[in-house]
């Protein structure tokens, strides 16, 4: 399976259900979610592009999975250990 497929399997369920999740959260939890997703402050440039100063840990993980050249393997300590 290609790395892009793994990234999609991880992110699609979360992103597809985000509107439903958002609608169920109160203001404090919405702010907490935004902080976790974006981390730093959100900037709007003069040409109306929206971005952040720094990539949040959430997106760093997604980027790392997407750009990984290795196979996804079973970590040690997970039993039963699978071949490979």
N, C-alpha and C positions, 0 to 999 in steps of 0.2 A: 504494500500500500504506500502511496506517495505521501510525502510530508504535508503537502497542501490538504490532503484528505484528512489527516489527523487533526490539523488545525481547524478545519471546518467542523469535524465531529465535536471538537471541544467548544467552539465558539457559537455555532449556529443555534443550539437550543437556548442558550442564554440570550443572544441578541434577538431571536425570534419571539421570545416571551417577555422582552423588556417593557413594551407598552403595558402589558397586563401587570407586571411587577410594579411599575411606576405608579399605576393608578391605585394600587393597594397600599402604598407607602404614605405615611404622614410626612410633614415637612422635615422634621429632624432626620428621619430615615432617608428621605430623598437627598438631603444635603450630605449625609454620610456616604451614600452610594456615589454621588458625584465626586466626592473627595477620593474615594477608592478608585474610581475609573480614571479620573483626570489627574489626581494628585496635586499638581501645581495649579496656579490661577489660569483662567481661560482668557486668552487675548483675542482681540478683534483688530485686524490691521486696517489701514486706511482704504484698502480695496475690498473690505468687508469679508476677508477670509478669517475663519475661526481656527485657533490652534492653542497649544499649551507651550510653556517654556521647555518642558522636559517630558519625555515619554514616561507614562505611569508604569508601575510594576506590572499591572494587569496586561498592558499592551507589550511590555518588554517580554513577558512570558509567551504571549501569542507570537510575537516576532521571532523569538528564539526557537519555538517549535516549527514555525514555518521555514526558517532558514537552516534548520538542522540538517547536516549531511549524513548523520548516522541513523541507524535504525532505532526505533523505540524498543527497549529491552525491559525485561522484568527485573526490578531492582533486587539486590540481595536482601534476604530476610523475608521475602514474600514466599510463602510455601503453599502448595508444592511448586518447586522451581520448574519452569518450563524449559525445554531444550532450546538452545540458541544463544 
